[in-house]
C-alpha cells in the first residue's frame, strides 16, 4: 500500500499527541527543588501562628501534640516528606538538623509525624505531630528539628532540599548552666615603636558544660606584674546547646609589656528559652601567664643610657679643657706680671739705677 504524504503527516501527529503528556507526568513525580518554593512553620490546628520555633517543657513520660503548617508557593502540587531529627548548631552559630543519612539518638526520636503530605499550588496544610518524652529522659534541653523535604536525583547522587524549624524540648528537672573555658592561650606581639604598646591576642574555647540551652558573656582581663597595664573587654558568647562549644578570639591593643602578663577569662551564663527560676547558673574562669620582654623600650633605654654616658664624657672633656685653659691663662698672667715688674725697674741705658747717685752729687 502506498503511503501518501497526508497519511504520513497524520501518523506523526498522532505519535506526538501520545508521547508529549508523558514528560509532565514524570516531572511532577520528581519535581525540581529549584523550581519550588515552600515554607514550614509552627501552627495551631487552625493555621500558622507567630512562633519561630516550638518550645516544649515536659516531664519524663509526658506527651504533647503540636502542629506544623506547610505552604506551597509553587504552581504545581508537591508531595513533601516530613522528617524529624536531632538538632545542632553549626560553626557559624546557625541551627541545623541531622541529615537523613545520620541517625538521631536524642530529641529527634521523640517526635512522631506522618511521613508525607501533598500540598496543592499556593495551598497551606496543617499537620499534627506529637512529642513524647521517654520515662528515663535526663533533665535539660534536647534540641531537635522537623522539616518538609523534597528529594531529587542528579545522576547517581540524590539531593535533599528541606525547609523546617527547631523544636526545643526541655525535660523538667534540675537545670544547670555553665560555660567552662578550655584551651586558653595568650600571645604578645610588641610594637617596635617604643612609645606605643604592643598587642595581646587571646584565644580560648567556651563549652556548654550544663544541660540547658544557654548564652552569656565572656570577660577578658589583662594585667601586668605591678598593675600598670590593664585591659578589660566583654564579648557575647552567643547561643550554645548542651555539649556544644565555640572558639573565641580577643585582641587587646596598646598593652605595655612589663615582664609578666596575666590574662584571665571569666564567663557568665544566661539561660535561653523558657527560663527556670531555680536554674543553677555557675560562672567559670581560667587564667594564663605570659612572660614578655619590652625589647623596644629596652633598646630606647640603652640608647638613652649610651647618650647620657656620651654627654657626660663630652662634659668632662670640656671641663678638663676649660680647666687647662684657665690654668694656662693664670700661668701666662703671672709670667706677664713678672715681666712687667722687671721692665719697670730697668733704666733707659740698660744699667740699673743705684738709687743714691743724687746724694753723691750733692756731697761733691
C-alpha positions in Angstrom: 0.0 0.0 0.0 1.3 3.4 -0.9 1.6 5.9 2.0 0.6 9.3 0.9 2.2 12.5 2.4 -1.1 13.4 4.1 -1.3 10.0 5.8 2.4 10.2 6.9 1.7 13.7 8.5 -1.3 12.3 10.4 0.7 9.4 11.7 3.5 11.7 13.0 0.9 14.0 14.7 -0.8 11.0 16.4 2.5 9.8 17.8 3.4 13.2 19.1 0.0 13.5 20.8 0.5 10.3 22.7 4.1 11.0 23.8 4.0 14.6 24.9 1.9 14.2 28.1 4.4 11.6 29.4 7.1 14.2 30.2 5.0 16.4 32.6 3.9 13.2 34.4 7.5 12.2 35.1 8.4 15.8 36.1 5.5 16.1 38.6 6.6 12.8 40.2 10.0 14.1 40.8 9.9 17.9 40.9 13.0 20.1 40.6 13.6 21.7 44.0 15.0 24.8 42.3 11.6 25.4 40.8 9.7 25.0 44.1 9.2 27.4 47.0 7.7 26.4 50.3 7.7 27.3 54.0 7.2 25.3 57.2 6.4 26.9 60.5 4.8 26.1 63.9 1.0 26.3 63.8 -2.2 25.8 65.7 -5.0 23.4 64.4 -6.4 26.4 62.5 -3.3 27.6 60.8 0.2 29.2 61.2 1.0 31.2 64.3 3.6 33.8 65.2 6.2 31.4 66.7 9.6 30.9 65.2 10.1 27.5 66.7 8.4 25.2 69.2 9.4 25.3 72.9 8.0 22.4 75.0 8.7 21.9 78.7 7.6 18.4 79.6 8.0 15.9 82.4 9.5 12.4 81.7 6.9 10.2 80.2 4.7 13.1 79.1 3.2 13.5 75.6 2.1 16.8 73.9 0.5 17.4 70.5 1.8 20.3 68.3 1.1 21.3 64.7 3.1 22.5 61.7 1.9 24.3 58.6 3.3 23.6 55.1 2.7 26.2 52.5 3.4 25.6 48.8 4.0 28.7 46.8 4.7 26.7 43.6 2.4 26.4 40.6 2.1 22.6 40.9 1.1 20.2 43.7 4.1 18.8 45.6 4.3 15.7 47.8 6.6 16.6 50.7 8.3 14.2 53.0 8.1 15.1 56.7 11.1 14.3 58.8 12.3 14.9 62.3 16.0 14.7 63.5 18.3 15.8 66.3 19.3 19.4 66.2 22.7 21.1 66.5 24.4 24.5 65.9 26.9 24.9 63.0 30.3 26.6 63.4 28.7 29.9 62.5 26.1 29.5 65.2 23.1 28.6 62.9 20.7 25.9 63.9 20.5 22.8 61.7 19.3 19.2 62.0 21.0 16.0 61.1 20.8 14.8 57.5 18.8 11.8 56.6 21.9 9.6 56.4 22.8 10.3 60.0 20.7 8.5 62.7 19.2 10.6 65.6 19.6 9.4 69.1 18.0 12.1 71.2 15.2 14.6 70.8 14.7 13.8 67.1 13.5 10.3 68.1 10.8 11.7 70.4 8.9 13.4 67.5 6.2 11.4 65.7 4.8 12.9 62.4 3.2 11.5 59.3 5.7 10.6 56.6 4.2 12.5 53.6 1.8 15.3 52.8 0.7 16.6 49.4 0.1 20.3 49.2 -1.5 21.9 46.2 -0.3 25.1 44.4 -0.5 28.1 46.7 -2.1 26.0 49.4 -1.3 25.6 53.1 -1.9 22.4 55.0 -1.7 21.9 58.8 -0.2 18.6 60.0 -0.3 17.5 63.7 2.8 15.9 65.3 3.4 14.6 68.8 6.4 14.9 71.2 6.7 12.0 73.7 9.4 12.3 76.4 10.8 8.9 77.5 10.3 8.0 81.1 14.0 7.9 81.8 14.9 11.1 80.0 17.6 13.3 81.7 16.6 16.8 82.7 17.6 19.6 80.4 17.3 20.6 76.8 17.1 18.1 74.0 17.1 20.1 70.6 15.5 18.7 67.5 14.2 19.8 64.2 11.3 19.0 61.9 11.2 19.7 58.1 9.4 19.2 54.9 11.8 17.8 52.3 11.9 17.2 48.5 14.4 14.8 47.1 15.7 14.9 43.5 18.2 12.7 41.8 21.0 14.1 39.8 22.6 11.1 38.1 23.9 8.9 40.8 23.5 11.5 43.6 20.3 12.2 45.4 19.9 15.8 46.6 17.6 16.5 49.6 16.2 20.1 49.9 14.4 20.8 53.1 12.8 23.7 55.0 11.9 23.4 58.7 12.1 24.8 62.2 13.6 23.8 65.5 11.8 22.0 68.3 13.3 22.7 71.7 12.3 20.1 74.2 13.1 20.8 77.8 12.7 17.9 80.3 11.8 19.3 83.6 14.2 18.8 86.5 17.4 20.5 87.8 18.6 22.9 85.1 22.4 23.6 85.2 24.1 26.3 83.2 27.9 26.6 83.0 30.4 27.9 80.4 33.8 26.5 81.3 36.8 27.8 79.4 39.2 25.4 77.7 42.5 25.9 75.8 43.2 29.4 76.9 46.3 30.9 75.2 47.7 34.5 75.2 50.4 35.7 72.9 52.1 39.1 72.9 53.3 41.0 69.8 55.5 44.0 70.7 55.4 47.3 68.8 58.7 48.5 67.5 57.6 52.0 68.3 59.0 52.5 71.9 56.2 55.0 72.6 53.4 52.6 71.7 52.2 49.4 73.5 52.0 46.0 71.9 49.1 43.7 71.1 47.8 40.7 73.2 45.9 38.1 71.2 43.8 35.8 73.4 42.2 32.6 72.1 40.0 30.2 74.1 37.1 27.8 73.7 33.9 28.2 75.6 31.9 25.0 76.2 28.4 24.4 77.4 29.1 22.3 80.4 25.5 22.3 81.6 22.3 20.6 80.5 20.3 23.5 79.1 20.4 25.9 76.1 22.4 29.0 77.2 24.0 32.2 76.0 26.1 34.5 78.1 29.2 36.8 78.1 32.9 36.3 78.5 35.2 38.9 80.1 38.9 39.1 79.2 41.2 41.0 81.7 44.9 41.5 81.0 47.2 43.0 83.7 50.9 43.2 84.3 53.1 42.3 87.2 52.8 45.7 89.0 49.3 46.6 87.8 50.4 49.4 85.5 48.9 47.8 82.4 45.2 46.9 82.2 42.8 45.8 79.5 39.2 44.7 80.1 36.9 43.6 77.3 33.5 41.8 77.3 32.2 39.7 74.4 28.9 37.9 73.7 29.3 34.2 73.7 26.2 33.5 71.6 23.9 30.6 72.0 25.2 27.1 72.8 23.3 23.9 73.1 24.3 21.2 75.7 27.6 19.7 74.7 28.4 22.4 72.2 31.4 24.7 72.1 32.7 27.8 70.4 36.2 29.1 69.9 36.6 32.8 70.6 39.4 35.4 70.0 40.0 38.8 71.6 42.7 41.3 70.7 43.9 43.9 73.1 46.0 46.8 71.6 48.2 49.3 73.4 49.4 46.9 76.1 52.7 47.7 77.6 54.9 44.7 78.3 56.4 44.9 81.7 57.5 41.4 82.3 54.6 39.2 83.4 51.2 39.5 81.7 48.3 37.8 83.5 45.3 37.0 81.3 42.0 35.9 82.9 38.8 34.9 81.1 35.6 34.8 83.1 32.3 33.6 81.7 28.7 34.3 82.9 26.0 32.0 81.5 22.5 33.2 80.8 19.5 30.8 80.4 17.8 30.8 77.0 14.3 29.5 76.1 11.7 29.1 78.8 13.6 30.2 81.9 13.5 28.3 85.2 13.7 30.3 88.4 15.6 27.5 90.2 18.3 27.1 87.4 21.9 26.8 88.6 24.0 29.5 86.9 27.6 28.8 87.6 30.3 31.3 86.5 33.7 29.9 85.4 37.1 31.4 84.8 40.6 30.4 83.6 44.0 32.2 83.8 47.2 32.0 81.9 50.5 33.8 82.5 52.8 35.1 79.7 56.3 36.4 80.2 57.3 39.1 77.8 60.4 41.4 77.2 59.8 45.0 76.2 62.6 45.0 73.5 61.7 48.4 72.0 61.7 50.1 75.4 64.9 48.3 76.4 66.5 49.5 73.2 65.4 53.0 73.9 66.8 52.8 77.4 70.1 51.5 76.2 70.2 54.3 73.6 69.4 56.9 76.3 72.0 55.4 78.6 74.6 55.5 75.8 73.6 59.1 75.0 73.9 60.1 78.7 77.3 58.4 79.0 78.4 60.2 75.9 77.2 63.5 77.1 78.9 63.1 80.4 82.1 62.2 78.7 81.9 65.2 76.5 81.1 67.4 79.5 84.1 66.0 81.4 86.4 66.7 78.4 85.0 70.2 78.2 85.6 70.8 81.9 89.2 69.4 81.7 89.8 71.6 78.6 88.4 74.6 80.3 90.4 73.9 83.5 93.6 73.6 81.4 92.8 76.9 79.6 92.2 78.6 82.9 95.5 77.2 84.3 97.4 78.3 81.2 95.8 81.7 81.4 96.8 82.1 85.1 100.3 81.0 84.3 100.6 83.4 81.4 99.2 86.1 83.6 101.8 85.5 86.3 104.6 85.5 83.8 103.4 88.8 82.2 103.2 90.3 85.7 106.7 89.3 86.5 108.0 90.7 83.2 106.2 94.0 83.8 107.9 94.4 87.1 111.3 93.8 85.6 110.7 96.2 82.7 109.6 99.0 85.2 112.9 98.7 87.3 115.4 98.9 84.3 116.8 102.5 83.1 116.9 103.5 79.5 120.6 102.8 79.2 120.1 99.4 80.4 122.1 99.7 83.7 120.3 99.5 86.9 119.9 102.8 88.9 121.9 102.6 92.2 119.3 104.9 93.8 121.9 107.1 95.6 123.6 109.0 92.8 121.9 112.2 93.7 123.3 112.1 97.2 126.8 111.6 95.9 126.4 114.6 93.6 125.2 116.8 96.4 128.2 116.0 98.6 130.6 116.7 96.0 
